[in-house]
Amino acid sequence: MAIPDFEAIMLPLLTIAGDGKEHSITDALNLLGTRFNLTEEERQQLQPSGSDRLFNNRVRWARFDLGKAGLLESVGWGRFRISQRGMDVLKEKPEAIELRVRSKRRTVGAFCTVT
């Protein structure tokens, strides 16, 4: 499987946090890597700049954008949990969460849309 883009990671990441517990980004990386059936080679693949692992970078961006949308909240360095707003979104059973605002879709915060 190809490494998913950060938008494809957003809903699975929110779902992981849906248990209401605190999570570390490291735990999320492991759970999501398994969820997307990534090989060890894919998990270790570097960005073109060579400065970071591609999958790690995309998970961190997904976490950042979910935080900006008010769906996740930070509880310490590299740690997060779902917000009440995030729980409300999961109850709607969305098909996806996307960064760009598109017509005919409900906007969540200023950053994300739920479809």
VMD Tcl script that builds the backbone (N, CA, C; Angstrom):
set m [mol new atoms 345]
animate dup $m
set s [atomselect $m all]
$s set {name element resname resid chain x y z} {
  {N N MET 1 A 0.844 -1.184 0.000}
  {CA C MET 1 A 0.000 0.000 0.000}
  {C C MET 1 A 0.885 1.242 0.000}
  {N N ALA 2 A 0.450 2.259 -0.699}
  {CA C ALA 2 A 1.183 3.520 -0.712}
  {C C ALA 2 A 0.972 4.250 0.613}
  {N N ILE 3 A 1.898 5.085 0.966}
  {CA C ILE 3 A 1.775 5.871 2.189}
  {C C ILE 3 A 0.625 6.855 1.996}
  {N N PRO 4 A -0.362 6.843 2.897}
  {CA C PRO 4 A -1.519 7.731 2.738}
  {C C PRO 4 A -1.135 9.189 2.944}
  {N N ASP 5 A -1.896 10.090 2.293}
  {CA C ASP 5 A -1.658 11.511 2.531}
  {C C ASP 5 A -2.264 11.885 3.884}
  {N N PHE 6 A -1.937 13.084 4.352}
  {CA C PHE 6 A -2.347 13.454 5.709}
  {C C PHE 6 A -3.856 13.545 5.856}
  {N N GLU 7 A -4.591 13.879 4.795}
  {CA C GLU 7 A -6.048 13.940 4.897}
  {C C GLU 7 A -6.645 12.548 5.088}
  {N N ALA 8 A -6.054 11.545 4.454}
  {CA C ALA 8 A -6.540 10.169 4.616}
  {C C ALA 8 A -6.258 9.654 6.028}
  {N N ILE 9 A -5.313 10.273 6.709}
  {CA C ILE 9 A -4.942 9.881 8.069}
  {C C ILE 9 A -5.853 10.534 9.110}
  {N N MET 10 A -6.489 11.642 8.767}
  {CA C MET 10 A -7.227 12.432 9.757}
  {C C MET 10 A -8.337 11.654 10.466}
  {N N LEU 11 A -9.219 10.996 9.732}
  {CA C LEU 11 A -10.317 10.280 10.377}
  {C C LEU 11 A -9.825 9.087 11.196}
  {N N PRO 12 A -8.910 8.249 10.681}
  {CA C PRO 12 A -8.402 7.167 11.520}
  {C C PRO 12 A -7.714 7.669 12.798}
  {N N LEU 13 A -7.011 8.792 12.713}
  {CA C LEU 13 A -6.371 9.361 13.898}
  {C C LEU 13 A -7.418 9.822 14.901}
  {N N LEU 14 A -8.448 10.482 14.423}
  {CA C LEU 14 A -9.529 10.920 15.311}
  {C C LEU 14 A -10.225 9.704 15.934}
  {N N THR 15 A -10.392 8.653 15.158}
  {CA C THR 15 A -11.021 7.429 15.659}
  {C C THR 15 A -10.186 6.792 16.766}
  {N N ILE 16 A -8.876 6.778 16.611}
  {CA C ILE 16 A -7.991 6.260 17.662}
  {C C ILE 16 A -8.203 7.041 18.953}
  {N N ALA 17 A -8.297 8.360 18.828}
  {CA C ALA 17 A -8.485 9.207 20.012}
  {C C ALA 17 A -9.895 9.099 20.573}
  {N N GLY 18 A -10.800 8.495 19.817}
  {CA C GLY 18 A -12.197 8.407 20.208}
  {C C GLY 18 A -12.457 7.622 21.479}
  {N N ASP 19 A -11.444 6.940 22.004}
  {CA C ASP 19 A -11.620 6.224 23.268}
  {C C ASP 19 A -11.562 7.170 24.464}
  {N N GLY 20 A -11.248 8.457 24.205}
  {CA C GLY 20 A -11.232 9.462 25.266}
  {C C GLY 20 A -9.965 9.485 26.099}
  {N N LYS 21 A -9.032 8.591 25.833}
  {CA C LYS 21 A -7.786 8.535 26.596}
  {C C LYS 21 A -6.728 9.441 25.977}
  {N N GLU 22 A -5.682 9.720 26.754}
  {CA C GLU 22 A -4.525 10.431 26.220}
  {C C GLU 22 A -3.730 9.475 25.340}
  {N N HIS 23 A -3.198 10.008 24.248}
  {CA C HIS 23 A -2.385 9.214 23.331}
  {C C HIS 23 A -1.100 9.962 23.015}
  {N N SER 24 A -0.042 9.213 22.790}
  {CA C SER 24 A 1.203 9.827 22.328}
  {C C SER 24 A 1.252 9.723 20.812}
  {N N ILE 25 A 1.995 10.624 20.211}
  {CA C ILE 25 A 2.138 10.582 18.760}
  {C C ILE 25 A 2.849 9.287 18.350}
  {N N THR 26 A 3.749 8.798 19.196}
  {CA C THR 26 A 4.452 7.542 18.907}
  {C C THR 26 A 3.473 6.376 18.847}
  {N N ASP 27 A 2.559 6.308 19.818}
  {CA C ASP 27 A 1.539 5.252 19.791}
  {C C ASP 27 A 0.671 5.369 18.547}
  {N N ALA 28 A 0.297 6.592 18.213}
  {CA C ALA 28 A -0.540 6.815 17.029}
  {C C ALA 28 A 0.192 6.375 15.762}
  {N N LEU 29 A 1.483 6.661 15.666}
  {CA C LEU 29 A 2.262 6.237 14.502}
  {C C LEU 29 A 2.219 4.718 14.345}
  {N N ASN 30 A 2.388 4.001 15.448}
  {CA C ASN 30 A 2.375 2.537 15.390}
  {C C ASN 30 A 0.994 2.007 15.014}
  {N N LEU 31 A -0.053 2.538 15.654}
  {CA C LEU 31 A -1.414 2.080 15.362}
  {C C LEU 31 A -1.820 2.387 13.923}
  {N N LEU 32 A -1.484 3.583 13.459}
  {CA C LEU 32 A -1.853 3.970 12.100}
  {C C LEU 32 A -1.042 3.203 11.052}
  {N N GLY 33 A 0.225 2.962 11.340}
  {CA C GLY 33 A 1.041 2.171 10.424}
  {C C GLY 33 A 0.456 0.793 10.215}
  {N N THR 34 A -0.029 0.207 11.316}
  {CA C THR 34 A -0.692 -1.093 11.233}
  {C C THR 34 A -2.023 -0.974 10.497}
  {N N ARG 35 A -2.783 0.056 10.828}
  {CA C ARG 35 A -4.103 0.278 10.204}
  {C C ARG 35 A -4.001 0.387 8.681}
  {N N PHE 36 A -2.932 1.043 8.214}
  {CA C PHE 36 A -2.739 1.228 6.775}
  {C C PHE 36 A -1.872 0.122 6.151}
  {N N ASN 37 A -1.564 -0.908 6.933}
  {CA C ASN 37 A -0.770 -2.049 6.447}
  {C C ASN 37 A 0.550 -1.621 5.819}
  {N N LEU 38 A 1.229 -0.674 6.447}
  {CA C LEU 38 A 2.499 -0.192 5.912}
  {C C LEU 38 A 3.618 -1.165 6.250}
  {N N THR 39 A 4.487 -1.373 5.297}
  {CA C THR 39 A 5.664 -2.207 5.541}
  {C C THR 39 A 6.674 -1.396 6.345}
  {N N GLU 40 A 7.661 -2.077 6.880}
  {CA C GLU 40 A 8.718 -1.371 7.626}
  {C C GLU 40 A 9.450 -0.405 6.685}
  {N N GLU 41 A 9.631 -0.806 5.446}
  {CA C GLU 41 A 10.289 0.059 4.463}
  {C C GLU 41 A 9.477 1.338 4.237}
  {N N GLU 42 A 8.160 1.201 4.122}
  {CA C GLU 42 A 7.304 2.379 3.943}
  {C C GLU 42 A 7.339 3.273 5.179}
  {N N ARG 43 A 7.362 2.670 6.352}
  {CA C ARG 43 A 7.415 3.452 7.596}
  {C C ARG 43 A 8.722 4.228 7.716}
  {N N GLN 44 A 9.782 3.681 7.145}
  {CA C GLN 44 A 11.098 4.311 7.254}
  {C C GLN 44 A 11.420 5.260 6.093}
  {N N GLN 45 A 10.569 5.283 5.072}
  {CA C GLN 45 A 10.832 6.112 3.891}
  {C C GLN 45 A 10.979 7.575 4.280}
  {N N LEU 46 A 12.026 8.209 3.789}
  {CA C LEU 46 A 12.292 9.612 4.094}
  {C C LEU 46 A 11.613 10.541 3.099}
  {N N GLN 47 A 11.361 11.735 3.544}
  {CA C GLN 47 A 10.866 12.775 2.643}
  {C C GLN 47 A 11.976 13.095 1.653}
  {N N PRO 48 A 11.633 13.739 0.527}
  {CA C PRO 48 A 12.671 14.089 -0.449}
  {C C PRO 48 A 13.829 14.896 0.155}
  {N N SER 49 A 13.540 15.715 1.160}
  {CA C SER 49 A 14.601 16.509 1.800}
  {C C SER 49 A 15.509 15.635 2.649}
  {N N GLY 50 A 15.034 14.430 3.005}
  {CA C GLY 50 A 15.824 13.528 3.829}
  {C C GLY 50 A 15.827 13.875 5.304}
  {N N SER 51 A 15.016 14.862 5.696}
  {CA C SER 51 A 15.054 15.347 7.070}
  {C C SER 51 A 14.076 14.653 8.019}
  {N N ASP 52 A 13.124 13.900 7.490}
  {CA C ASP 52 A 12.100 13.297 8.335}
  {C C ASP 52 A 11.490 12.112 7.602}
  {N N ARG 53 A 10.915 11.200 8.347}
  {CA C ARG 53 A 10.195 10.092 7.737}
  {C C ARG 53 A 8.867 10.617 7.196}
  {N N LEU 54 A 8.534 10.216 5.996}
  {CA C LEU 54 A 7.354 10.717 5.296}
  {C C LEU 54 A 6.071 10.410 6.069}
  {N N PHE 55 A 5.884 9.176 6.518}
  {CA C PHE 55 A 4.669 8.803 7.233}
  {C C PHE 55 A 4.559 9.570 8.557}
  {N N ASN 56 A 5.639 9.661 9.295}
  {CA C ASN 56 A 5.629 10.404 10.561}
  {C C ASN 56 A 5.205 11.850 10.338}
  {N N ASN 57 A 5.754 12.463 9.304}
  {CA C ASN 57 A 5.428 13.842 8.988}
  {C C ASN 57 A 3.946 14.005 8.679}
  {N N ARG 58 A 3.396 13.095 7.925}
  {CA C ARG 58 A 1.973 13.180 7.556}
  {C C ARG 58 A 1.068 12.961 8.765}
  {N N VAL 59 A 1.436 12.062 9.657}
  {CA C VAL 59 A 0.640 11.860 10.875}
  {C C VAL 59 A 0.683 13.119 11.742}
  {N N ARG 60 A 1.844 13.719 11.870}
  {CA C ARG 60 A 1.950 14.944 12.687}
  {C C ARG 60 A 1.145 16.087 12.074}
  {N N TRP 61 A 1.127 16.201 10.750}
  {CA C TRP 61 A 0.312 17.239 10.111}
  {C C TRP 61 A -1.173 16.974 10.332}
  {N N ALA 62 A -1.587 15.722 10.237}
  {CA C ALA 62 A -2.991 15.378 10.491}
  {C C ALA 62 A -3.362 15.751 11.914}
  {N N ARG 63 A -2.493 15.446 12.871}
  {CA C ARG 63 A -2.735 15.782 14.265}
  {C C ARG 63 A -2.820 17.310 14.446}
  {N N PHE 64 A -1.924 18.030 13.808}
  {CA C PHE 64 A -1.923 19.495 13.890}
  {C C PHE 64 A -3.233 20.074 13.360}
  {N N ASP 65 A -3.660 19.619 12.187}
  {CA C ASP 65 A -4.875 20.158 11.580}
  {C C ASP 65 A -6.127 19.779 12.368}
  {N N LEU 66 A -6.171 18.577 12.921}
  {CA C LEU 66 A -7.301 18.202 13.771}
  {C C LEU 66 A -7.323 19.066 15.033}
  {N N GLY 67 A -6.166 19.429 15.524}
  {CA C GLY 67 A -6.096 20.337 16.667}
  {C C GLY 67 A -6.589 21.728 16.306}
  {N N LYS 68 A -6.178 22.233 15.164}
  {CA C LYS 68 A -6.622 23.563 14.716}
  {C C LYS 68 A -8.128 23.608 14.498}
  {N N ALA 69 A -8.711 22.470 14.116}
  {CA C ALA 69 A -10.155 22.396 13.902}
  {C C ALA 69 A -10.912 22.193 15.216}
  {N N GLY 70 A -10.172 22.027 16.309}
  {CA C GLY 70 A -10.805 21.846 17.607}
  {C C GLY 70 A -11.292 20.427 17.862}
  {N N LEU 71 A -10.807 19.457 17.089}
  {CA C LEU 71 A -11.245 18.075 17.244}
  {C C LEU 71 A -10.331 17.279 18.176}
  {N N LEU 72 A -9.076 17.681 18.269}
  {CA C LEU 72 A -8.114 17.105 19.199}
  {C C LEU 72 A -7.541 18.235 20.039}
  {N N GLU 73 A -7.099 17.903 21.246}
  {CA C GLU 73 A -6.457 18.904 22.094}
  {C C GLU 73 A -5.143 18.353 22.633}
  {N N SER 74 A -4.166 19.225 22.752}
  {CA C SER 74 A -2.871 18.843 23.305}
  {C C SER 74 A -2.983 18.712 24.809}
  {N N VAL 75 A -2.291 17.708 25.343}
  {CA C VAL 75 A -2.258 17.529 26.795}
  {C C VAL 75 A -0.817 17.415 27.276}
  {N N GLY 76 A 0.099 17.864 26.466}
  {CA C GLY 76 A 1.520 17.813 26.782}
  {C C GLY 76 A 2.306 17.596 25.511}
  {N N TRP 77 A 3.619 17.663 25.637}
  {CA C TRP 77 A 4.482 17.519 24.473}
  {C C TRP 77 A 4.279 16.153 23.824}
  {N N GLY 78 A 3.826 16.139 22.566}
  {CA C GLY 78 A 3.634 14.905 21.826}
  {C C GLY 78 A 2.457 14.060 22.301}
  {N N ARG 79 A 1.561 14.657 23.077}
  {CA C ARG 79 A 0.410 13.929 23.614}
  {C C ARG 79 A -0.872 14.683 23.285}
  {N N PHE 80 A -1.935 13.926 23.041}
  {CA C PHE 80 A -3.205 14.543 22.665}
  {C C PHE 80 A -4.359 13.675 23.124}
  {N N ARG 81 A -5.553 14.248 23.085}
  {CA C ARG 81 A -6.787 13.505 23.331}
  {C C ARG 81 A -7.883 14.177 22.518}
  {N N ILE 82 A -8.972 13.462 22.374}
  {CA C ILE 82 A -10.101 13.987 21.612}
  {C C ILE 82 A -10.821 15.056 22.433}
  {N N SER 83 A -11.355 16.041 21.758}
  {CA C SER 83 A -12.159 17.080 22.418}
  {C C SER 83 A -13.635 16.682 22.332}
  {N N GLN 84 A -14.472 17.415 23.040}
  {CA C GLN 84 A -15.909 17.139 22.942}
  {C C GLN 84 A -16.390 17.340 21.510}
  {N N ARG 85 A -15.852 18.346 20.860}
  {CA C ARG 85 A -16.214 18.595 19.456}
  {C C ARG 85 A -15.830 17.399 18.578}
  {N N GLY 86 A -14.662 16.825 18.847}
  {CA C GLY 86 A -14.229 15.645 18.109}
  {C C GLY 86 A -15.144 14.455 18.349}
  {N N MET 87 A -15.581 14.282 19.602}
  {CA C MET 87 A -16.522 13.200 19.923}
  {C C MET 87 A -17.832 13.398 19.164}
  {N N ASP 88 A -18.290 14.648 19.109}
  {CA C ASP 88 A -19.529 14.947 18.385}
  {C C ASP 88 A -19.398 14.599 16.907}
  {N N VAL 89 A -18.243 14.907 16.325}
  {CA C VAL 89 A -18.012 14.592 14.913}
  {C C VAL 89 A -18.020 13.078 14.700}
  {N N LEU 90 A -17.360 12.326 15.574}
  {CA C LEU 90 A -17.334 10.864 15.422}
  {C C LEU 90 A -18.728 10.255 15.533}
  {N N LYS 91 A -19.592 10.844 16.353}
  {CA C LYS 91 A -20.962 10.338 16.494}
  {C C LYS 91 A -21.735 10.430 15.178}
  {N N GLU 92 A -21.337 11.374 14.319}
  {CA C GLU 92 A -21.980 11.539 13.016}
  {C C GLU 92 A -21.533 10.480 12.008}
  {N N LYS 93 A -20.530 9.683 12.372}
  {CA C LYS 93 A -19.978 8.642 11.504}
  {C C LYS 93 A -19.587 9.183 10.121}
  {N N PRO 94 A -18.669 10.163 10.110}
  {CA C PRO 94 A -18.262 10.746 8.826}
  {C C PRO 94 A -17.497 9.753 7.963}
  {N N GLU 95 A -17.564 9.959 6.672}
  {CA C GLU 95 A -16.801 9.136 5.734}
  {C C GLU 95 A -15.360 9.613 5.643}
  {N N ALA 96 A -15.160 10.922 5.838}
  {CA C ALA 96 A -13.821 11.496 5.733}
  {C C ALA 96 A -13.783 12.844 6.447}
  {N N ILE 97 A -12.584 13.279 6.745}
  {CA C ILE 97 A -12.342 14.636 7.229}
  {C C ILE 97 A -11.292 15.214 6.298}
  {N N GLU 98 A -11.582 16.370 5.739}
  {CA C GLU 98 A -10.679 16.972 4.757}
  {C C GLU 98 A -10.283 18.367 5.194}
  {N N LEU 99 A -9.149 18.795 4.722}
  {CA C LEU 99 A -8.638 20.110 5.093}
  {C C LEU 99 A -9.378 21.232 4.381}
  {N N ARG 100 A -9.641 21.068 3.119}
  {CA C ARG 100 A -10.234 22.146 2.340}
  {C C ARG 100 A -11.738 22.249 2.571}
  {N N VAL 101 A -12.214 23.461 2.624}
  {CA C VAL 101 A -13.649 23.692 2.776}
  {C C VAL 101 A -14.290 23.602 1.402}
  {N N ARG 102 A -15.314 22.781 1.281}
  {CA C ARG 102 A -16.006 22.612 0.012}
  {C C ARG 102 A -17.482 22.853 0.237}
  {N N SER 103 A -18.178 23.307 -0.773}
  {CA C SER 103 A -19.601 23.576 -0.628}
  {C C SER 103 A -20.377 22.292 -0.352}
  {N N LYS 104 A -21.548 22.439 0.242}
  {CA C LYS 104 A -22.444 21.343 0.574}
  {C C LYS 104 A -21.871 20.394 1.627}
  {N N ARG 105 A -20.882 20.838 2.353}
  {CA C ARG 105 A -20.313 20.036 3.436}
  {C C ARG 105 A -20.206 20.921 4.660}
  {N N ARG 106 A -20.404 20.322 5.805}
  {CA C ARG 106 A -20.367 21.079 7.047}
  {C C ARG 106 A -18.918 21.379 7.432}
  {N N THR 107 A -18.641 22.632 7.708}
  {CA C THR 107 A -17.300 23.033 8.104}
  {C C THR 107 A -17.116 22.799 9.588}
  {N N VAL 108 A -15.976 22.236 9.948}
  {CA C VAL 108 A -15.600 22.016 11.338}
  {C C VAL 108 A -14.422 22.936 11.606}
  {N N GLY 109 A -14.614 23.946 12.441}
  {CA C GLY 109 A -13.556 24.902 12.657}
  {C C GLY 109 A -13.273 25.652 11.370}
  {N N ALA 110 A -12.141 26.257 11.290}
  {CA C ALA 110 A -11.789 27.002 10.084}
  {C C ALA 110 A -10.960 26.128 9.143}
  {N N PHE 111 A -10.660 24.909 9.564}
  {CA C PHE 111 A -9.692 24.124 8.821}
  {C C PHE 111 A -10.233 22.886 8.136}
  {N N CYS 112 A -11.236 22.232 8.703}
  {CA C CYS 112 A -11.614 20.898 8.230}
  {C C CYS 112 A -13.073 20.829 7.827}
  {N N THR 113 A -13.375 19.864 6.994}
  {CA C THR 113 A -14.752 19.576 6.595}
  {C C THR 113 A -15.051 18.124 6.876}
  {N N VAL 114 A -16.262 17.858 7.247}
  {CA C VAL 114 A -16.692 16.489 7.492}
  {C C VAL 114 A -17.607 16.076 6.354}
  {N N THR 115 A -17.324 14.911 5.764}
  {CA C THR 115 A -18.173 14.427 4.661}
  {C C THR 115 A -18.775 13.088 4.991}
}
mol reanalyze $m
mol bondsrecalc $m
mol representation Tube
mol addrep $m
